[in-house]
Structure formats: structure tokens, C-alpha cells
Amino acid sequence: MDGHLARPIGTETPRSKFASGSPFEKKRRESDLNIIKRVQELAQKHSWTMSQVALTWSLTKVSSPIVGANTVSSSHSYEYLQAHSHDFSPKDSEKPSLLGRL
């Protein structure tokens, strides 16, 4: 979803501005918005970034998630490494309909 899980709803990026109103724009469904809100909620609760929440979830499902970067930055590697040190509590995973479809 082009980094939608890495930032709060409504955040504009150069890519989202470029795609707005074009065939490349990806409209979010209500279910997408619920998932993004849940990721943001967990990030705030644990003092993690939204990227770390998404990566931590991915790491519970697969052994080697593909992490793409559209900028050259050490922060992408840092986010990935930080996600390895995080884990969800059973209570965090209580809402599988929201967290389970990331």
C-alpha cells in the first residue's frame, strides 16, 4: 500500500501528491482505514513508530519480509532492526480482524 502503514491517515508525501487524482491513486477502503488506525494505536501504546508495528507484525507471519525503500536513508534499516526487538502481547493481538489483515 505504498507506505500507508508507516504514517497517520491524511499525511501527504511527494508520492501521494503526485498520484492524487491520477490512475495511480490508491483509494483506501474502510477496512484499510481501520487497519491503519489500529497500527497507529499500537504504535502510540508502545512508543514505537508505525513502521515498527507493521514490520513486527510481518515478522510474526514470515521469516524474511521484503522491505522496500524509496529514499536512500539509514532510517529504513534502523526501523527494520528495531522491529526485530519488538513483540506483541496477546492483548495487542486480540483484534485479529484488524491486525490480522495488515
N, CA, C and O atoms as a printed pandas DataFrame, in Angstrom:
     atom_number atom_name residue_name chain_id  residue_number  x_coord  y_coord  z_coord
0              1         N          MET        A               1    0.815   -1.201    0.000
1              2        CA          MET        A               1    0.000    0.000    0.000
2              3         C          MET        A               1    0.852    1.255    0.000
3              4         O          MET        A               1    0.405    2.296    0.482
4              5         N          ASP        A               2    2.022    1.189   -0.509
5              6        CA          ASP        A               2    2.855    2.381   -0.664
6              7         C          ASP        A               2    3.131    3.121    0.636
7              8         O          ASP        A               2    3.084    4.350    0.670
8              9         N          GLY        A               3    3.413    2.403    1.684
9             10        CA          GLY        A               3    3.774    3.049    2.934
10            11         C          GLY        A               3    2.613    3.575    3.753
11            12         O          GLY        A               3    2.827    4.351    4.684
12            13         N          HIS        A               4    1.400    3.182    3.438
13            14        CA          HIS        A               4    0.245    3.687    4.170
14            15         C          HIS        A               4    0.286    3.283    5.647
15            16         O          HIS        A               4   -0.284    3.974    6.491
16            17         N          LEU        A               5    0.946    2.185    5.961
17            18        CA          LEU        A               5    1.027    1.749    7.359
18            19         C          LEU        A               5    2.148    2.451    8.115
19            20         O          LEU        A               5    2.310    2.243    9.318
20            21         N          ALA        A               6    2.917    3.273    7.426
21            22        CA          ALA        A               6    4.063    3.927    8.049
22            23         C          ALA        A               6    3.769    5.343    8.523
23            24         O          ALA        A               6    4.619    5.978    9.148
24            25         N          ARG        A               7    2.574    5.840    8.232
25            26        CA          ARG        A               7    2.269    7.219    8.607
26            27         C          ARG        A               7    0.774    7.367    8.877
27            28         O          ARG        A               7   -0.036    6.608    8.344
28            29         N          PRO        A               8    0.410    8.344    9.707
29            30        CA          PRO        A               8   -1.007    8.554   10.025
30            31         C          PRO        A               8   -1.843    8.895    8.790
31            32         O          PRO        A               8   -1.328    9.400    7.792
32            33         N          ILE        A               9   -3.121    8.614    8.880
33            34        CA          ILE        A               9   -4.069    8.928    7.812
34            35         C          ILE        A               9   -4.036   10.438    7.561
35            36         O          ILE        A               9   -4.027   11.240    8.495
36            37         N          GLY        A              10   -4.017   10.798    6.287
37            38        CA          GLY        A              10   -4.030   12.206    5.922
38            39         C          GLY        A              10   -2.661   12.819    5.698
39            40         O          GLY        A              10   -2.561   13.966    5.262
40            41         N          THR        A              11   -1.602   12.070    5.990
41            42        CA          THR        A              11   -0.256   12.578    5.759
42            43         C          THR        A              11    0.010   12.630    4.268
43            44         O          THR        A              11   -0.222   11.653    3.556
44            45         N          GLU        A              12    0.493   13.757    3.798
45            46        CA          GLU        A              12    0.822   13.897    2.383
46            47         C          GLU        A              12    2.320   13.692    2.174
47            48         O          GLU        A              12    3.144   14.179    2.947
48            49         N          THR        A              13    2.645   12.972    1.130
49            50        CA          THR        A              13    4.031   12.748    0.734
50            51         C          THR        A              13    4.171   13.168   -0.725
51            52         O          THR        A              13    3.163   13.352   -1.407
52            53         N          PRO        A              14    5.379   13.321   -1.211
53            54        CA          PRO        A              14    5.530   13.639   -2.632
54            55         C          PRO        A              14    4.829   12.610   -3.529
55            56         O          PRO        A              14    4.232   12.969   -4.545
56            57         N          ARG        A              15    4.906   11.339   -3.148
57            58        CA          ARG        A              15    4.258   10.296   -3.950
58            59         C          ARG        A              15    2.740   10.430   -3.915
59            60         O          ARG        A              15    2.085   10.309   -4.950
60            61         N          SER        A              16    2.171   10.679   -2.732
61            62        CA          SER        A              16    0.705   10.790   -2.653
62            63         C          SER        A              16    0.211   12.028   -3.394
63            64         O          SER        A              16   -0.864   11.999   -3.993
64            65         N          LYS        A              17    0.978   13.109   -3.362
65            66        CA          LYS        A              17    0.595   14.315   -4.109
66            67         C          LYS        A              17    0.634   14.047   -5.613
67            68         O          LYS        A              17   -0.255   14.474   -6.350
68            69         N          PHE        A              18    1.664   13.341   -6.057
69            70        CA          PHE        A              18    1.798   13.023   -7.476
70            71         C          PHE        A              18    0.640   12.139   -7.952
71            72         O          PHE        A              18    0.098   12.349   -9.038
72            73         N          ALA        A              19    0.270   11.165   -7.145
73            74        CA          ALA        A              19   -0.744   10.192   -7.550
74            75         C          ALA        A              19   -2.170   10.719   -7.400
75            76         O          ALA        A              19   -3.094   10.197   -8.025
76            77         N          SER        A              20   -2.351   11.740   -6.585
77            78        CA          SER        A              20   -3.693   12.259   -6.313
78            79         C          SER        A              20   -4.423   12.641   -7.598
79            80         O          SER        A              20   -3.938   13.441   -8.398
80            81         N          GLY        A              21   -5.606   12.043   -7.772
81            82        CA          GLY        A              21   -6.429   12.322   -8.933
82            83         C          GLY        A              21   -6.001   11.620  -10.212
83            84         O          GLY        A              21   -6.611   11.814  -11.263
84            85         N          SER        A              22   -4.968   10.817  -10.129
85            86        CA          SER        A              22   -4.489   10.094  -11.316
86            87         C          SER        A              22   -4.903    8.624  -11.233
87            88         O          SER        A              22   -5.411    8.184  -10.201
88            89         N          PRO        A              23   -4.694    7.869  -12.297
89            90        CA          PRO        A              23   -4.997    6.430  -12.248
90            91         C          PRO        A              23   -4.115    5.675  -11.239
91            92         O          PRO        A              23   -4.413    4.537  -10.878
92            93         N          PHE        A              24   -3.038    6.312  -10.794
93            94        CA          PHE        A              24   -2.127    5.665   -9.837
94            95         C          PHE        A              24   -2.566    5.820   -8.388
95            96         O          PHE        A              24   -2.014    5.177   -7.495
96            97         N          GLU        A              25   -3.554    6.669   -8.156
97            98        CA          GLU        A              25   -4.026    6.886   -6.793
98            99         C          GLU        A              25   -4.710    5.624   -6.278
99           100         O          GLU        A              25   -5.539    5.028   -6.965
100          101         N          LYS        A              26   -4.356    5.233   -5.079
101          102        CA          LYS        A              26   -4.961    4.053   -4.464
102          103         C          LYS        A              26   -5.928    4.520   -3.382
103          104         O          LYS        A              26   -5.518    4.969   -2.312
104          105         N          LYS        A              27   -7.199    4.408   -3.678
105          106        CA          LYS        A              27   -8.224    4.806   -2.715
106          107         C          LYS        A              27   -8.238    3.810   -1.567
107          108         O          LYS        A              27   -8.136    2.602   -1.777
108          109         N          ARG        A              28   -8.365    4.325   -0.360
109          110        CA          ARG        A              28   -8.425    3.464    0.819
110          111         C          ARG        A              28   -9.871    3.091    1.104
111          112         O          ARG        A              28  -10.769    3.932    1.080
112          113         N          ARG        A              29  -10.068    1.813    1.374
113          114        CA          ARG        A              29  -11.390    1.330    1.785
114          115         C          ARG        A              29  -11.548    1.534    3.285
115          116         O          ARG        A              29  -10.582    1.845    3.982
116          117         N          GLU        A              30  -12.744    1.361    3.767
117          118        CA          GLU        A              30  -12.997    1.483    5.204
118          119         C          GLU        A              30  -12.131    0.489    5.989
119          120         O          GLU        A              30  -11.612    0.825    7.053
120          121         N          SER        A              31  -11.979   -0.722    5.469
121          122        CA          SER        A              31  -11.153   -1.723    6.153
122          123         C          SER        A              31   -9.686   -1.280    6.196
123          124         O          SER        A              31   -8.998   -1.534    7.185
124          125         N          ASP        A              32   -9.197   -0.619    5.135
125          126        CA          ASP        A              32   -7.830   -0.092    5.137
126          127         C          ASP        A              32   -7.666    0.952    6.241
127          128         O          ASP        A              32   -6.681    0.939    6.979
128          129         N          LEU        A              33   -8.637    1.850    6.344
129          130        CA          LEU        A              33   -8.577    2.904    7.356
130          131         C          LEU        A              33   -8.590    2.320    8.765
131          132         O          LEU        A              33   -7.888    2.816    9.646
132          133         N          ASN        A              34   -9.382    1.273    8.985
133          134        CA          ASN        A              34   -9.421    0.621   10.304
134          135         C          ASN        A              34   -8.078    0.003   10.654
135          136         O          ASN        A              34   -7.633    0.087   11.799
136          137         N          ILE        A              35   -7.437   -0.611    9.687
137          138        CA          ILE        A              35   -6.131   -1.228    9.937
138          139         C          ILE        A              35   -5.092   -0.154   10.237
139          140         O          ILE        A              35   -4.302   -0.298   11.170
140          141         N          ILE        A              36   -5.089    0.908    9.461
141          142        CA          ILE        A              36   -4.122    1.993    9.691
142          143         C          ILE        A              36   -4.333    2.601   11.079
143          144         O          ILE        A              36   -3.365    2.898   11.779
144          145         N          LYS        A              37   -5.594    2.788   11.480
145          146        CA          LYS        A              37   -5.893    3.319   12.816
146          147         C          LYS        A              37   -5.386    2.378   13.898
147          148         O          LYS        A              37   -4.863    2.827   14.919
148          149         N          ARG        A              38   -5.539    1.069   13.681
149          150        CA          ARG        A              38   -5.071    0.089   14.667
150          151         C          ARG        A              38   -3.543    0.115   14.764
151          152         O          ARG        A              38   -2.992    0.026   15.861
152          153         N          VAL        A              39   -2.867    0.233   13.639
153          154        CA          VAL        A              39   -1.401    0.323   13.646
154          155         C          VAL        A              39   -0.968    1.571   14.404
155          156         O          VAL        A              39   -0.034    1.519   15.205
156          157         N          GLN        A              40   -1.636    2.682   14.159
157          158        CA          GLN        A              40   -1.302    3.921   14.856
158          159         C          GLN        A              40   -1.549    3.790   16.361
159          160         O          GLN        A              40   -0.753    4.264   17.172
160          161         N          GLU        A              41   -2.646    3.151   16.722
161          162        CA          GLU        A              41   -2.981    2.928   18.136
162          163         C          GLU        A              41   -1.889    2.112   18.836
163          164         O          GLU        A              41   -1.450    2.461   19.932
164          165         N          LEU        A              42   -1.454    1.020   18.190
165          166        CA          LEU        A              42   -0.401    0.182   18.780
166          167         C          LEU        A              42    0.923    0.919   18.846
167          168         O          LEU        A              42    1.672    0.756   19.809
168          169         N          ALA        A              43    1.222    1.723   17.844
169          170        CA          ALA        A              43    2.471    2.492   17.843
170          171         C          ALA        A              43    2.496    3.471   19.018
171          172         O          ALA        A              43    3.506    3.594   19.711
172          173         N          GLN        A              44    1.389    4.158   19.235
173          174        CA          GLN        A              44    1.319    5.095   20.357
174          175         C          GLN        A              44    1.398    4.365   21.689
175          176         O          GLN        A              44    2.072    4.821   22.612
176          177         N          LYS        A              45    0.720    3.247   21.790
177          178        CA          LYS        A              45    0.698    2.484   23.039
178          179         C          LYS        A              45    2.090    2.023   23.448
179          180         O          LYS        A              45    2.434    2.062   24.629
180          181         N          HIS        A              46    2.894    1.587   22.479
181          182        CA          HIS        A              46    4.211    1.023   22.769
182          183         C          HIS        A              46    5.366    2.000   22.555
183          184         O          HIS        A              46    6.527    1.650   22.768
184          185         N          SER        A              47    5.047    3.215   22.136
185          186        CA          SER        A              47    6.073    4.210   21.790
186          187         C          SER        A              47    6.977    3.699   20.674
187          188         O          SER        A              47    8.192    3.891   20.699
188          189         N          TRP        A              48    6.361    3.049   19.703
189          190        CA          TRP        A              48    7.049    2.579   18.510
190          191         C          TRP        A              48    6.621    3.479   17.361
191          192         O          TRP        A              48    5.691    4.274   17.491
192          193         N          THR        A              49    7.308    3.343   16.239
193          194        CA          THR        A              49    6.835    4.005   15.029
194          195         C          THR        A              49    5.801    3.088   14.375
195          196         O          THR        A              49    5.742    1.892   14.662
196          197         N          MET        A              50    4.996    3.664   13.500
197          198        CA          MET        A              50    4.017    2.846   12.783
198          199         C          MET        A              50    4.731    1.808   11.917
199          200         O          MET        A              50    4.238    0.692   11.756
200          201         N          SER        A              51    5.876    2.166   11.365
201          202        CA          SER        A              51    6.656    1.215   10.560
202          203         C          SER        A              51    7.082    0.015   11.397
203          204         O          SER        A              51    7.044   -1.123   10.929
204          205         N          GLN        A              52    7.484    0.272   12.628
205          206        CA          GLN        A              52    7.897   -0.821   13.506
206          207         C          GLN        A              52    6.739   -1.749   13.827
207          208         O          GLN        A              52    6.932   -2.961   13.918
208          209         N          VAL        A              53    5.549   -1.210   14.000
209          210        CA          VAL        A              53    4.370   -2.052   14.247
210          211         C          VAL        A              53    4.124   -2.947   13.031
211          212         O          VAL        A              53    3.943   -4.156   13.175
212          213         N          ALA        A              54    4.117   -2.357   11.840
213          214        CA          ALA        A              54    3.863   -3.132   10.622
214          215         C          ALA        A              54    4.938   -4.190   10.407
215          216         O          ALA        A              54    4.628   -5.325   10.044
216          217         N          LEU        A              55    6.198   -3.826   10.627
217          218        CA          LEU        A              55    7.292   -4.790   10.448
218          219         C          LEU        A              55    7.247   -5.894   11.500
219          220         O          LEU        A              55    7.509   -7.058   11.196
220          221         N          THR        A              56    6.914   -5.527   12.738
221          222        CA          THR        A              56    6.819   -6.537   13.800
222          223         C          THR        A              56    5.719   -7.536   13.465
223          224         O          THR        A              56    5.896   -8.742   13.637
224          225         N          TRP        A              57    4.580   -7.033   12.986
225          226        CA          TRP        A              57    3.504   -7.939   12.579
226          227         C          TRP        A              57    3.993   -8.847   11.453
227          228         O          TRP        A              57    3.766  -10.056   11.496
228          229         N          SER        A              58    4.657   -8.283   10.454
229          230        CA          SER        A              58    5.162   -9.077    9.325
230          231         C          SER        A              58    6.107  -10.168    9.796
231          232         O          SER        A              58    6.066  -11.296    9.304
232          233         N          LEU        A              59    6.959   -9.823   10.753
233          234        CA          LEU        A              59    7.928  -10.796   11.254
234          235         C          LEU        A              59    7.269  -11.958   11.996
235          236         O          LEU        A              59    7.867  -13.025   12.130
236          237         N          THR        A              60    6.031  -11.757   12.483
237          238        CA          THR        A              60    5.320  -12.865   13.131
238          239         C          THR        A              60    4.692  -13.791   12.102
239          240         O          THR        A              60    4.290  -14.906   12.436
240          241         N          LYS        A              61    4.604  -13.341   10.848
241          242        CA          LYS        A              61    3.943  -14.118    9.798
242          243         C          LYS        A              61    4.910  -14.774    8.820
243          244         O          LYS        A              61    4.633  -15.862    8.315
244          245         N          VAL        A              62    6.032  -14.131    8.549
245          246        CA          VAL        A              62    7.018  -14.657    7.599
246          247         C          VAL        A              62    8.411  -14.480    8.177
247          248         O          VAL        A              62    8.614  -13.666    9.077
248          249         N          SER        A              63    9.364  -15.235    7.666
249          250        CA          SER        A              63   10.714  -15.157    8.226
250          251         C          SER        A              63   11.553  -14.044    7.618
251          252         O          SER        A              63   12.524  -13.601    8.231
252          253         N          SER        A              64   11.196  -13.584    6.421
253          254        CA          SER        A              64   12.005  -12.533    5.799
254          255         C          SER        A              64   11.126  -11.585    4.983
255          256         O          SER        A              64   10.995  -11.736    3.768
256          257         N          PRO        A              65   10.526  -10.602    5.668
257          258        CA          PRO        A              65    9.693   -9.658    4.927
258          259         C          PRO        A              65   10.542   -8.828    3.963
259          260         O          PRO        A              65   11.718   -8.570    4.218
260          261         N          ILE        A              66    9.941   -8.425    2.881
261          262        CA          ILE        A              66   10.629   -7.586    1.908
262          263         C          ILE        A              66   10.394   -6.139    2.313
263          264         O          ILE        A              66    9.255   -5.678    2.379
264          265         N          VAL        A              67   11.472   -5.436    2.579
265          266        CA          VAL        A              67   11.378   -4.056    2.997
266          267         C          VAL        A              67   11.869   -3.185    1.850
267          268         O          VAL        A              67   13.041   -3.233    1.475
268          269         N          GLY        A              68   10.966   -2.397    1.305
269          270        CA          GLY        A              68   11.338   -1.513    0.204
270          271         C          GLY        A              68   11.633   -0.129    0.734
271          272         O          GLY        A              68   11.103    0.286    1.765
272          273         N          ALA        A              69   12.472    0.570    0.027
273          274        CA          ALA        A              69   12.796    1.934    0.410
274          275         C          ALA        A              69   12.774    2.796   -0.840
275          276         O          ALA        A              69   13.383    2.461   -1.856
276          277         N          ASN        A              70   12.065    3.909   -0.747
277          278        CA          ASN        A              70   12.042    4.796   -1.901
278          279         C          ASN        A              70   12.970    5.985   -1.711
279          280         O          ASN        A              70   13.032    6.872   -2.562
280          281         N          THR        A              71   13.693    6.005   -0.594
281          282        CA          THR        A              71   14.727    7.011   -0.372
282          283         C          THR        A              71   15.957    6.316    0.165
283          284         O          THR        A              71   15.865    5.251    0.776
284          285         N          VAL        A              72   17.090    6.910   -0.059
285          286        CA          VAL        A              72   18.332    6.355    0.475
286          287         C          VAL        A              72   18.504    6.921    1.874
287          288         O          VAL        A              72   18.807    8.101    2.047
288          289         N          SER        A              73   18.309    6.072    2.862
289          290        CA          SER        A              73   18.348    6.541    4.239
290          291         C          SER        A              73   18.657    5.384    5.165
291          292         O          SER        A              73   18.168    4.271    4.972
292          293         N          SER        A              74   19.466    5.654    6.164
293          294        CA          SER        A              74   19.754    4.608    7.142
294          295         C          SER        A              74   18.561    4.388    8.062
295          296         O          SER        A              74   18.514    3.388    8.779
296          297         N          SER        A              75   17.596    5.305    8.055
297          298        CA          SER        A              75   16.435    5.151    8.939
298          299         C          SER        A              75   15.601    3.929    8.573
299          300         O          SER        A              75   14.984    3.329    9.453
300          301         N          HIS        A              76   15.567    3.544    7.297
301          302        CA          HIS        A              76   14.815    2.347    6.900
302          303         C          HIS        A              76   15.434    1.105    7.532
303          304         O          HIS        A              76   14.718    0.245    8.045
304          305         N          SER        A              77   16.744    1.011    7.497
305          306        CA          SER        A              77   17.431   -0.126    8.115
306          307         C          SER        A              77   17.223   -0.111    9.619
307          308         O          SER        A              77   17.021   -1.161   10.229
308          309         N          TYR        A              78   17.272    1.068   10.221
309          310        CA          TYR        A              78   17.072    1.195   11.656
310          311         C          TYR        A              78   15.673    0.708   12.047
311          312         O          TYR        A              78   15.526   -0.030   13.022
312          313         N          GLU        A              79   14.654    1.113   11.298
313          314        CA          GLU        A              79   13.286    0.681   11.584
314          315         C          GLU        A              79   13.184   -0.840   11.544
315          316         O          GLU        A              79   12.571   -1.457   12.415
316          317         N          TYR        A              80   13.793   -1.432   10.523
317          318        CA          TYR        A              80   13.746   -2.884   10.367
318          319         C          TYR        A              80   14.437   -3.578   11.537
319          320         O          TYR        A              80   13.915   -4.550   12.082
320          321         N          LEU        A              81   15.595   -3.085   11.919
321          322        CA          LEU        A              81   16.324   -3.692   13.036
322          323         C          LEU        A              81   15.575   -3.516   14.352
323          324         O          LEU        A              81   15.560   -4.428   15.178
324          325         N          GLN        A              82   14.962   -2.371   14.556
325          326        CA          GLN        A              82   14.185   -2.150   15.776
326          327         C          GLN        A              82   12.994   -3.096   15.852
327          328         O          GLN        A              82   12.643   -3.561   16.937
328          329         N          ALA        A              83   12.378   -3.382   14.732
329          330        CA          ALA        A              83   11.219   -4.276   14.717
330          331         C          ALA        A              83   11.591   -5.663   15.214
331          332         O          ALA        A              83   10.759   -6.354   15.802
332          333         N          HIS        A              84   12.828   -6.077   14.985
333          334        CA          HIS        A              84   13.270   -7.392   15.462
334          335         C          HIS        A              84   13.279   -7.472   16.989
335          336         O          HIS        A              84   13.179   -8.563   17.549
336          337         N          SER        A              85   13.395   -6.346   17.657
337          338        CA          SER        A              85   13.441   -6.362   19.118
338          339         C          SER        A              85   12.057   -6.178   19.745
339          340         O          SER        A              85   11.929   -6.211   20.969
340          341         N          HIS        A              86   11.041   -5.990   18.941
341          342        CA          HIS        A              86    9.688   -5.777   19.451
342          343         C          HIS        A              86    8.869   -7.064   19.358
343          344         O          HIS        A              86    9.156   -7.960   18.563
344          345         N          ASP        A              87    7.842   -7.117   20.203
345          346        CA          ASP        A              87    6.926   -8.246   20.159
346          347         C          ASP        A              87    5.566   -7.768   20.651
347          348         O          ASP        A              87    5.487   -6.875   21.495
348          349         N          PHE        A              88    4.512   -8.351   20.134
349          350        CA          PHE        A              88    3.168   -8.007   20.564
350          351         C          PHE        A              88    2.766   -8.865   21.751
351          352         O          PHE        A              88    3.127  -10.038   21.839
352          353         N          SER        A              89    2.016   -8.265   22.658
353          354        CA          SER        A              89    1.442   -9.038   23.760
354          355         C          SER        A              89    0.190   -9.734   23.228
355          356         O          SER        A              89   -0.353   -9.322   22.202
356          357         N          PRO        A              90   -0.275  -10.781   23.908
357          358        CA          PRO        A              90   -1.517  -11.433   23.471
358          359         C          PRO        A              90   -2.687  -10.449   23.393
359          360         O          PRO        A              90   -3.544  -10.571   22.518
360          361         N          LYS        A              91   -2.723   -9.476   24.304
361          362        CA          LYS        A              91   -3.815   -8.489   24.299
362          363         C          LYS        A              91   -3.759   -7.623   23.036
363          364         O          LYS        A              91   -4.801   -7.254   22.494
364          365         N          ASP        A              92   -2.555   -7.298   22.567
365          366        CA          ASP        A              92   -2.418   -6.499   21.348
366          367         C          ASP        A              92   -2.961   -7.234   20.135
367          368         O          ASP        A              92   -3.423   -6.612   19.178
368          369         N          SER        A              93   -2.906   -8.534   20.176
369          370        CA          SER        A              93   -3.345   -9.338   19.034
370          371         C          SER        A              93   -4.787   -9.805   19.164
371          372         O          SER        A              93   -5.229  -10.668   18.406
372          373         N          GLU        A              94   -5.527   -9.241   20.122
373          374        CA          GLU        A              94   -6.915   -9.649   20.348
374          375         C          GLU        A              94   -7.837   -9.325   19.186
375          376         O          GLU        A              94   -8.870   -9.975   19.027
376          377         N          LYS        A              95   -7.498   -8.353   18.384
377          378        CA          LYS        A              95   -8.366   -7.924   17.292
378          379         C          LYS        A              95   -7.828   -8.469   15.978
379          380         O          LYS        A              95   -7.319   -7.700   15.163
380          381         N          PRO        A              96   -7.926   -9.765   15.753
381          382        CA          PRO        A              96   -7.337  -10.330   14.546
382          383         C          PRO        A              96   -7.951   -9.803   13.263
383          384         O          PRO        A              96   -7.295   -9.802   12.221
384          385         N          SER        A              97   -9.207   -9.350   13.318
385          386        CA          SER        A              97   -9.820   -8.837   12.100
386          387         C          SER        A              97   -9.158   -7.537   11.660
387          388         O          SER        A              97   -9.184   -7.200   10.477
388          389         N          LEU        A              98   -8.560   -6.799   12.607
389          390        CA          LEU        A              98   -7.874   -5.582   12.228
390          391         C          LEU        A              98   -6.385   -5.820   12.013
391          392         O          LEU        A              98   -5.834   -5.441   10.979
392          393         N          LEU        A              99   -5.745   -6.439   12.977
393          394        CA          LEU        A              99   -4.312   -6.643   12.881
394          395         C          LEU        A              99   -3.963   -7.781   11.953
395          396         O          LEU        A              99   -2.898   -7.777   11.336
396          397         N          GLY        A             100   -4.846   -8.756   11.846
397          398        CA          GLY        A             100   -4.551   -9.943   11.062
398          399         C          GLY        A             100   -4.498   -9.723    9.565
399          400         O          GLY        A             100   -3.980  -10.577    8.845
400          401         N          ARG        A             101   -5.015   -8.609    9.069
401          402        CA          ARG        A             101   -5.052   -8.383    7.629
402          403         C          ARG        A             101   -4.084   -7.306    7.177
403          404         O          ARG        A             101   -4.235   -6.786    6.072
404          405         N          LEU        A             102   -3.115   -6.957    7.972
405          406        CA          LEU        A             102   -2.187   -5.886    7.567
406          407         C          LEU        A             102   -1.534   -6.179    6.258
407          408         O          LEU        A             102   -0.729   -5.381    5.778
